[in-house]
Each structure stands twice: as structure tokens, then as C-alpha cells.
């Protein structure tokens, strides 16, 4: 092997080591971001918070067009309540289709958020498994 090829081989090993070192740092940074418990870090991709948000969406996706009509004043309040009920009955043909359309949309969005959350959790678990495999391979390499 001549001097030039030895030099190129050494440069190749150095650049490979540099690249591996940079990749390891990126893996460490990502591992730090993919935590389940670090709610204080604004840059963390916190899966627990994502799950809580998805649960909140699931709890509130249904909209009702039939809220109870109440009154505080004895006579005037009761008269206003009956008027509101009458208006609601007269407009039911117009309001109910809108509310049903909104509920269908909300339901679809809630399902999508649940699926996205489940996918993100799956990807995080797979990422962690891959990191463990890389660490085991690096340990084997160090031992040899």
C-alpha cells in the first residue's frame, strides 16, 4: 500500500468516526426530546401531554343543540324561557342538521387525533428499541 492510499484510508476512518459521533449526539438529543415525563421543557415532545390532549378532545367532541332553558326571575323568566323553547322548536329543522354536521366533523377529528397519538407512541417505542440495538452493537464493537 502506498503512502497516498494510507492517507486516504486514515481520512476515511476519521470522517466515519466524526459522522458516527455526530449521529450519536443527534440520537441523544432526540432521546431527550421523546420523554414521557418532562412537562416543564417547552421543546420536549411530551407524549403524556399529547395523550391528555387527545383525551380532552374525546371528552368534548359532542355538541348538543338541546341545552336546558332555565330562568331566574319568577314570572318574566318563565315567560322568556317558554319563548326560547318555542323559538328552539321552530328552528329545530335548521339547527339540528348543522349540529349533526358539526358532530360528524368533531368525531372524525377526534378519531384522527387518537390515531396520530397511537402512531406517535408506536414510533417512539420503535425508536427506543432501535436505540437499544445500536447501543448493544456499539458495546459488542467496543469489546472486540
N, C-alpha and C positions, 0 to 999 in steps of 0.2 A: 504494500500500500504506500503510495507516495505521500508527500507532505501535504499537498493540496487536499486530497481526499480525507486525510486525517483531520484537517482543519474543518472541512465541511461536515464531517461526521460529528465532531465536537460541537459545532454551531447548531446542528440539528438536535442534539441531545439537550443543549442549553435552552433552545427555543421550545422544545417539547416540555421540559421541566417548568419553564416560565408559564406556558399555556396551562399545564396541569395545576400549577399554583394559583393562577387566576381563576380557573374553574372551581377549585376548592373554596376560594374566597366567595365566589358567587353562590355556591351551594350553601355556605354558612349564612350568608345574608338572607337567602330565601328561606332557609330553615327558621331563622329568627322571625321572619315575617309570618310564616304559617304556624302560628301558635293558637292554642285554644283558650288561653287564659290571660293574655296580655292586653286587657281592655284599655289601659292607660296610654298605650303607644298609638298615636294617630296614624302612623304609617303601617301598622300591623294589619294583616289580612285576618281578622279575627273571626274564625268560623263560629264560635259561640254566639257572637253578636249577630252574625248573619242568620243563624238558626232562630234566635229570638225575634229578629225582624220578620222572618218568614212565618213564624208562629203568630205574630201580631197581625199580619196580613190575613192569615187563615181565620183568625178570630173575628175579623171585622169586614169581611168581603161582602156580606149580605146586607142589602139596603131594603128597608121596609117603607112602603108608601102609606102604611096604616098606623101612624103613631097615635097614641091616645090623645084625645082632645080634653083638656081639663079647664077649670075655671077657679078663680079666687074670690070674685065678688058674687054674692048670692043670686041676685036677680039678673043684673046686667051680664055677669059672667056666664050664667046658664044660657041666656039668650044668645050671646056670642058663640058659645060652644055649639049650640044647635045650628046656628048659621054656618059655622065652619064645617060641621058634619054634612049639612045639605050641599054646600059647595063641593066638598070632597066627593060625595056620591055623584053629583052632576058631572064632575071632571074625571071620574074614575076611568072612563073609556079612553081618555087622553093620557093620564098619568101612568096607569098600570103598564102599558107597553113600553114606556120609557124606562120605568123602574126594572122591568124584566130584562130589557136590553142591557141596562147597566149591570145588573146582577150576573148576566151571562159573561160580560166582559170581565167583571171582577173575579168571577170564578176561574176563567181562563188564565188571568194574570196570576192568581194565587197558585194554580197548578204549575204554571211555568216557574214561578219563584221556588216552589218546593223542589221541582226537578233540577233547577240550576243549583240549589243548595246541596242536594244529594250528589250531583255531579261534582261539585267543588270538593265535597268531603271525600268522595271516591278518589279524585285526583290527588288530594293531599295525602291520603293513605298510600296510594301507589308511589307518590314522590318519596314518602318516608321509607317505604320498602326498598326503592331503588338506592336511596342514600345509604341504607344499611348494607346493601350488597356492595356498593362502591367501597365503603369502609372496610368490609371483610376482605375484599380483593386487595385493597391497599395494605392491610395487615399481612396478608399472605405474601405480597410482593416485598414488604419490608423484612419478613422473616427469611426470604431467600437471598 
